[in-house]
Amino acid sequence: MPRARHVVARGVSLDEASEEAHIHLSVVARVPGAHAGAVLAVAALDDPDPDARFPWFVSTSVDGTVSTWHVEERGAGGIELVRDASFGDDDAPWWCLAVDDEWLFAGTHGRKVKVRLAVDADLESLPGAIANHTGWVRALASVRKTPRELERARAVRPRKASLRKASKSQSASAAADDATPPPTTGDAWRFSAACNVVRVWQDSFAFDEDDEDDEELPPYGAVADVGSARIFTGDILCLAGVRASFRGERFLIAGVADGTVRGWRVREAPEAPLGTDGSLGTDAPVMLPIREFADLRGGRVAALFPLSEAFPDDDVLSRFVVAGCRAGALGCVDAETMRVSPRIAAHVRRRSSETETRRTTKGVACVCAGPANTVASGGDDGIVRLWRPRVRREREVGDEPINTFSTCVVLEPCGGDIDTVCPDALTDDTKIETRSHGDRASPSHGTRCLCAVRDKRSGECFGALAGDEAGGLALYMYA
């Protein structure tokens, strides 16, 4: 039977914040009524303007709408979030979003993963979908293919190749003289979760926008289904793809409603045959369940963030995943061993009266990359907090010998707490103290989702976009 790995180590308190490099965020733009219902997901898209600093954004809501946004910089340093387009969808609402190059992937209420062209502010729909999931698609993730898997993708030439995305990996000269066959499929294995089943799929370049007008041949989609995997302990709420820098191993990690973190090793298929349709390779990766699992003892695991996204070249950090729980805790899990680092009470509100000070723990709902090598978290308290991951060696207590040490990653608070409520919504009995350039803050609508904001020119993260349970959006910047 699978077993949980517990490492008892010294806990980390919010009061032990390092004074080194405190970071402060400021709300620079806010749209309180961006949607009529809770914001479910936000994502940053590539702005095709080569001189742009800010990306485009897309937000989805439980009200069934999808909106795209851009940032306009006004005089005297003013910044405004401006809506470009808003539309509905037959499979709305969209529960989760993922972006890769020019494509946007959405997990929908209609049990599908749908694809859109992300360089278009109207999010032009691409053909095909990964349909017939076992329920709402609540999580998306991906891992990059190995060189051998990429070589297989070039083995069969597609009937018609859409070069919109393939051209990213092919030079103009090679395309002109046809020296190198374009890849049939994308450079990543993609995963989507509904209930306790994970579907495995990949991009397809064997489609053409005019296929539906071709009566002789059936249309091809922009995505192709290749397999599935299942766990037996509860619904999967979030996914994270991990590629450890040290050995190059790939993992798919799942946060589960029973409070555990579980996963698979993603391995190459041994000499798998290519597809027989003349266009697509179906050499699905081998999904090996990791026998151990991590029990965070913090309620439903609602958010995962792989540190490999922020520290891809760090041998230690790249194999850890930050997990956020509905009981308010954050913890780091080693994807290779499933060991849990010391957890912290991430979203805690202190309320003082004349007789006592009470601490109320609020749930963690989302985690993403933060500025200056930090991790940002949001939760039911409506506050965005920043954390700095630190590598430590801790003495293990339990079944192992007393002198056994393990490497773990702990999260230290580094400032930047801000509430997402508008200052004019404060009341006398809800004011709390914050350290963010004098901005007033108070308990407000909970933060539901976050995405990192990166400088298009340098690639550095300098802020975050947050969506809340009342349908509002807030853009934060590192000062």
N, C-alpha and C positions, 0 to 999 in steps of 0.2 A: 504494500500500500504506500502511496506517497506520504511523505512525512514533512512536517514543518521544521525548518532550521532556525533555532533561536540563539541569538548571541546576546548575553546580558552584559551591558557595558554602562559606563557612566552616562547619565542623562545630560542633555544640554538644555539649559534654561534660557528664556528670552532675556533675562536680566544679565546674562554673561556676554552681551554683545561686544565684539571686538571694536576698539576705537579706531582701527585702521581703515582708512578709505571709506568713510561713511558716504553713502550716495543718497541724493535727494531727487525726487521726482516732482514734477509740476503738471497739473492739468492745463493743457494749452488750448484744447478745443473740446466742446461738449455738445451733443445733440440729445436732449432729454427725451424727445418723442420720436426717435429714429424708427421705431416699430410700435405697433399697437399691442404687442405681447412680449414676453421674455425673449431676449436674444439668445439663440441656441449656439451659434458658432460665428467666429470672425476669422478672416484670413487676409494676408497681405499678398497682393499681386504685383507683378513687374510692371512698372510704368514704362511704356515704350519710348518716352522722351529721354534721350541720353543725358540731358542736363538736369533731370529731376532728382531731387534729394529724397522726397517721400515716395513710398509706393502707393498704388491704388489699394483699396480695401473692398471686401465683400462681407456682408453680414446677413444672417438668416434668422428667422424668428418663428416662434410657435404660432404666430398668426398666419403663417403660410406664405409670407412674402420674402423676397430676396432683394437686397439693395446693393448697389455698387457706389463707391465714394472716392473722391480725390481731395487732396489738401491744397488749399489756396493760401499763400503767404501774403498777408496784407502789410500795409505800412506800419512802421513803429513796432515791428516784431509780431504783429497779430497773425494768428493762424485760424483757419476755418475749415471744418469738414463739410464738403459740398456733395450732395447726392447727384449721381449721374443718371442712374436708372433704377427702376423698381418693378418687379414683376412677380407673378405667381407661377405655380407649377402643379401639374396633375398629381405628382407624387409628394408634394409638400406636406408637412414642413421638412426642411433639410436639417438633420440632426448633427452632422459633422462635416468638416471640410478638410481637404488636403490639396496642396498646390505643388506642382512639379513643372518647372520651365513654363511652357505656354498653356498648360492644361490645368483645369480645376476639377477636382473630383468631389462629389457630394453624396453622402449617405442619406437616404430618404426614408420618410414615413411609409412610402409605398414598397418597401422591401427591396430597393434597388440601389446600385451605385451608378450615378449618371455623370457624364463628362461634358465639360464646357470649355470653350476657347477663352482662356484667361486674358489674352492681350486685347480683347474687345470689351469695352465697358458694358455692353449689353449682354455679355456672356453667351455668345452664340452656341447653340446646342450642337454637339457632335453625335453621330449615329452610334447606336448600340448602348447596352447597359449590362451590368452584372445583376441579373434579376433572380427572383424566387429565393431570396434569403428566408430564413425561418421566422423573421420578425423585423422590427424596425432596425435599420442599420445605424448603430450608435457609435461606431469607432472605425477609424481608418489608420493604416500604417504602411510602411514599405521598408525594404532593404535592397541595397544595390546588388546587381548580379555580379558573378565572378567573371574573369576574362574568358574562361571556358564556356560559360553560359552565354556570354555575349557573342562568342564565335558561332555558337549554334544558331543564334538569331540571324546570322548572315548566310546560313547554309542554303536557305530556300528563298528565292526571289519572289516578292509578292506580285499578285496579278496586276493591281494598280496601287501605287504607293503614294500616299499623301506626304509630301515633303515638308509640311508645316512644322512638324516636330522632328522628323528625321534629319532635316538640314542642320539641326543643332550639332550633330555629331559627324557631319560629313562636310568636307571642304567644297567650295564652289568648283574648283578645278576637277576634283574627283567626280562630282556630279555631272560635269560637262562631258567628260570623256568616258563615263560609265566604267571606270577602271575598278572601282570597289562596289560590290553590290550593297545597296542600302539595307539596314537591319529590317527584319520582318517584324520584330517586336521591340518593346522598350528596354531600357537598361536597368529596370527594377522589377522585383516581385512585389506585388501589392496585396494587401490583406484588408478584409472588411469583416466586422463582427456583428452578428445578430443573435440574440439569445445566447446559447452556449456553443455556437458553431462559428468557425472562422473560414471564410472563403478565400482562396488563393487565385490570383489572376494577374494579368499583365496588359500593358498597352499593345495595341495592334496598329501597324501602319498599312495594312492591306485593305484600307477603306478609301473610298472616294466620295466627295460630296455629291456627285452626280449618279451614284449607284442606284438610287431609288428610281431613276428614270431609265435604267437599263432593264429591259424586260427579259433578256436572255439569261442573265446571271443574277443570283441572289445578292443582296447588299451585305457587305462586311461591316462590322462594328469597329469602334475605336478601342475597344477593350475585349479581351478574350479570357474566358474562364478556364482554369487549369486544375483545380483541386479543392480540397477542404480538409479541415481538422476539427476536432471536437474535444471539449472538456466536459466533465460530468458533475460539476460542483455548483453551478449557478450561472446567472447571466453575466456576460462580459460587458463591462461598462466603458473600457478604454483599452487602447493598444499602443505599443511603442516598438519600433524596429531599432535594433542595436547592432552595430558592427564594432566589435572590440578592436582597438588599435594594435594591441600587443600580438595577438595571433590571427587577427583578421576573421575571427569567427563571427557568425551572424546569429542573432536571436530575435524571436518575436515574443514580447512580454505582454501579458494580459492582466488588467485589473478586474477583479471579480466582485460580484455583489455580496459574497460571503465574507469579505474582508481579507482575502488572500491575493497574492500576486503569483501567477503561474506562467509557464512559458514553454517554448519549443526552441530547439536548435534547428536552424535552417541550413540544410546541406545540399550539395549538388546531387542531381539525379545521376546514377551510374549508367552512362551510355544509353540514355533514354532516346527512343525514336522520335523523329520529327513528325509533325502532323501529316495526315494523308490528304488534306484538302489542297495541297500545292501552295499554301500561303503562310501557314502559321506553325511554329514549333510548339509542341505541347509538353515539353520536358519539364514537368512540374518539379519543384524542389521537394526534397524529402524532409518532412516535418517530424522531428524526433522529440517527443515530450520529455521535458526535464523532470526527473523523478521527484526531486525536492521541490517544495514550494515555500513561499514566505508568508507568514501570518503577521500582519501589522497590528492586529488587535485594536483597530481604530474604526471599525465599521466599514461600510462599502468603500471600495477603492474607486474613486470617481475621476482621478486624473493621473496621468503618467507623463513624464518628460525624460527622454534619454539624454544623458549628459554628453553623449557622443556628438549631438548636434551642436553643442557649444564648445566642446573640447575634443575634436576628432583625432588629434594627434597625441593626446595624453594617454599613456598606457593604462593608468589606473582609472581615471575619471571616465574614460570612454566606455567602460563596461558597466557603469552604474546607471540606474534609473531612479529618478525622483518620483515618489508615489504620494499622492494626497488622498486623505480619507475623510469621510463625512463626519467623523467625530472631531475633526479639527487638527489632526496630526499630519506632519510631513516626515517621511523617512526615505532613505536611500537603500536600494536593493541591488546586490551584485548579480548581474544577469548570468554569470557563470556558475556561481555556487548557491544563489538564492539566499544568501545571508543578509540579514537586516541590520543596518547601522543604527546607532541610537536615534530614536525618534524625538521630534520636538513638537510642542504645542504651538502650532504655527499661527492660528487665528484665534487669539484670546483677547477678550475685552475686559478691562478692569472697571468696575463701578464702585465708587466710594460714597459712603454716607458718614454720618456723624459717629456711628458705632462700629462699622466694619467696612472692609474692602472685599468685594466679591469678584471672582474671575469666572467668566462665562466663555466656554469654548464654542466656536462656530466652525461649521464644516468647510473643508477645502473643496472647491469646485473646478479649479483650472490651474495649470502650471505652464510656463513658457520660458524661453530665454529672456534674460534681462540685460541691461547695459553694463559695460565694464566687467564682464565675466561673472555675472550674477544669474540667479534664477528668480523669476517673479512668480508669485502665487496670488490667487484671488479666491474669495470665499463668501460665505453667507453674511459676514460682517460688513461687506461692501468696501473693504480696504484692500489695496494692492501692496504687498510686502515684498521686499527684496532680500535674498539670501546668497551668501557666498559659500560654495562647497569647499571643504577642507579635507585633505587626506590625513587619516590618523591610523595608528596601530593600537588596537585595544586588546586587553587581556580577556580571554574567553572564560566564562564561568558556566559549568554545567557538566555534560557527559565527557568533555574533552579534558586532557591533563591540565592542571592548574596553570602551568607555565606556557600554555599555547596562546599565541598572539595571532590576530587576524587584521588584515587591512580593511578599513571601513572609510566611508565618506560621511561627514556630518555637515549640516547646514548651519551657518552662523548668521544671525541678522546683521544687516549692514545699513540700516536706515531706509529712508524713502517711503515710509508709511503715508498713504493718502487715502482719504475717504472719497467716494465718487458722488456724494451728494452735492447739490448746488449750495453755495454759501447762504443764499437767502432762505433756504429751507430749514435752517437751524432753529431749535427751540431751546429754552433755558435748561430743560432737564435732559437734553441729549448731547450737550457739548462734550467733546473729549479733546485731549491735547495731541498735537501732531507736530512733527519736525519737518516742515516742507515750505520753506521760504515764507512763513507766516500765514499760509493758507489755513482757513478754518475748516474743520472737518467734524463729522458726526456720524453716528450709525445711520445707515441708509439702505436702499435696496441692495440685495446681495449681488456680487459679481458672479456671472455665469460662465463667461468665457474670456480668454485672452489670446492675443497673438503678438509676437515680437515685431517691432518696427525697425528695419535695417536701412542704413544709408545706401542708396542704390549705387553710389560711386565707390564707396570703400567696403561695403558689406558689413560694417560694424553696426551692432545693435545700439540704438540710442533712445529707445522708448518702447511703449506697448499700447495697444488698442484694447479696451475693455468693453464688454457688453454686459448689461445688468438685467435683472429679472423684471424690471418695469419697462423694458424696451429701449433704454438709453444707451448711448455710446459715449465714451470718454477717451481722449487721446492724451497720453502721458509722455513727457519728455524728460530726459536726464539733464539736470542743470549742473 
